[in-house]
Amino acid sequence: MNPLASASIVVAVSGGIAAYKAADLVSSLTQAGARVEVILTRGAREFIRPLTFQALTHRPVHEDLFEPWTEASLGHVSLARDTALLIVAPASANTIARLALGMADDLLGAVALATGAPILVAPAMEHHMFHHPATRGHLTTLRGWGVTVIGPTSGRLASGETGDGRLAGVPEIIGAARQVLGRGGPLAGRRIVVTAGGTREPLDPVRYLTNGSSGLMGYAIARAAIDVGATVSLISTPVVLPAVVGAEMVHVGTALEMATAVDEQTARADVLVMAAAVADFRPATAAAHKVKKQGGTATMTLDLVLNPDILAGLDRPGLIKVGFAAETDDLVANARAKLDAKGLAMIVANDARDAIGSPDNEVVLLTPGAEPEYVPRMDKDDLAAILIARVGTLLAGNRP
Ligand SMILES: Cc1cc2nc3c(=O)[nH]c(=O)nc-3n(C[C@H](O)[C@H](O)[C@H](O)COP(=O)(O)O)c2cc1C
C-alpha cells in the first residue's frame, strides 16, 4: 500500500526561485491520496501566492504563526501533532539555518520544533550558498537530528551558473517521502533483492539479443517493499524507468552479470524476487568488431549456448526464493514444474503475451502444496503490493 495514500503531510515552502516547483510537489502528493497542509514562509510569499496551493489542496494555506483563525485552536500545535511527515521544499539557506538553530518565531519553525513526525528537507539555492560552511554545518546538524536531506542536484541554476543547488526532482522527493513513511513497516529490518528488466546478450559491440521486458514489475515490487520498510537491492538491466528512491541500484547487462550480482546481493538477504526476464541462451561468442554483411549470403546462423538458471542454481539455506513464470501455454502446469524444480517458496505465473511490457498484469500465484490463487488484472503497482504482502506472510513462516 502506497504510504502516501491517506497520510497527513505538511509541505512547508520557503523563499527561493524553486518555490514554483512546490506546486507540482503538492499536486503530486494530493493526487497520491495524501492530505496536504501547506505552510508558506515570509520569503515564499514573495515568490508564489497562497491561492495556488489553496486550489491544489482545497484547504486554506498557513502563513503566519499569529493567524487568529488557526491559533484559536492552537494551529501550530495541531499542525505539528497531526502530521505524519513534514517536508520542507524548497528549503532556502535562511530556512535551513533557522531550523538548525531551533528558531520558533515563525510558523514553520514552531511546527518543526513541536512535531514528533519525521522531517524531510530539500535544499535549493545558488551553489556558493549551498557550499558555504554555514549551510553545510546547518545541514550536518539537521542530519544529526535524524532529518532526511534530499538533494540538491547539480545542473544549471537560476543564476545562469552550473553547480550544486537545484531542488531535487519531484519524483525523488516523493520517493523519499514514501521511504520515510514506510520506515518501521512490517518488513523493517528485512533485506529483499529484486531483479528487473530483460537481459542483453551481446552479438557484437553494438548489437544484442534481448526481450520486451520493461522492468515495470520489478521496479514496482522494489517500491512496494520499501513502502513497508524493507531494505532493497534492485538489480536492473538498462530500462527506461527512473531509479527507485531508497533502493540500492545494481546495474547489469547480461544474464551472467545478473547471476554474479544476485550471488553477491543475496549473501545477507532474506528474500530474492526474480522478476527479470533472463535470456535462456546467449551467443556463443560476442564478436570484438561489428559484424559485417557477407557479400552474397542472405542468411546468418547464430550459435547460442545455454545461460545458467539463476534461481535454480542459487543454493542459500534460509533464502526465500520467489520466481516468475512467463508462459504462453499450460500456464499453471508449467509454473508448478518450475516451482518444484527450482525450490521456490512462490511462483508468479503470467501469460508472457499479456505481461511483458504491459502496465498491468493478471497472475496466478503458486506455492508448494496449495491451490493456485488467481489474481485479477490490475496495475503492476497494486499487484506489487499484493506480492509483497505475500512475501511478508512467507517471511512470517506461513503460506500466503
Ligand atoms: C530573486 C531572489 C531569488 C532567491 N532565490 C533563493 C534561492 O533559490 N535559495 C535561497 O536559499 N535563497 C534565495 N533567495 C534569498 C531568500 O529569498 C531570502 O534569504 C529569504 O529571506 C528567505 O526567506 P525564508 O527562508 O523565510 O523563506 C532569493 C532572493 C531573491 C530576491
The ligand as an ORCA input file, in Angstrom:
! r2SCAN-3c Opt
* xyz 0 1
  C      15.166     36.743     -6.693
  C      15.609     36.019     -5.461
  C      15.861     34.669     -5.535
  C      16.272     33.960     -4.413
  N      16.494     32.618     -4.520
  C      16.907     31.936     -3.434
  C      17.118     30.541     -3.512
  O      16.924     29.909     -4.574
  N      17.524     29.900     -2.403
  C      17.734     30.533     -1.224
  O      18.127     29.895     -0.252
  N      17.510     31.863     -1.116
  C      17.100     32.572     -2.187
  N      16.878     33.915     -2.080
  C      17.032     34.557     -0.776
  C      15.829     34.272      0.098
  O      14.636     34.614     -0.553
  C      15.942     35.006      1.416
  O      17.055     34.502      2.147
  C      14.703     34.952      2.263
  O      14.903     35.651      3.450
  C      14.326     33.535      2.583
  O      13.191     33.554      3.409
  P      12.556     32.252      4.024
  O      13.665     31.354      4.386
  O      11.755     32.723      5.180
  O      11.678     31.678      3.005
  C      16.458     34.643     -3.196
  C      16.176     36.002     -3.133
  C      15.770     36.677     -4.251
  C      15.469     38.143     -4.137
*
